[in-house]
Amino acid sequence: MGFTDYAPGDVVQFPAGPFVGICGVVRDVDVRRATLRLEFAEGVAHREGGVLRERRHNLTVGFDEIELV
């Protein structure tokens, strides 16, 4: 088992690649596989029929693909 600076609830961003500049919230840390499960929103929140909605996504990434904000 290795050491990681990441914990659930941390905010991280992609410093490079196709998701550059996108921030996400860490939901799960898998130290053994050196991966994180992230959740992030797409676009802005908007109202649909009196309900505030936004598009949310989940993504699994490696420790080396992101950095803490």
Secondary structure, DSSP 4 states (H G I P E B T S, - for coil): ----S--TT-EEE--SSTTTT-EEEEEEEETTTTEEEEEEEEEEEEEETTEEEEEEEEEEEEGGG-EE-
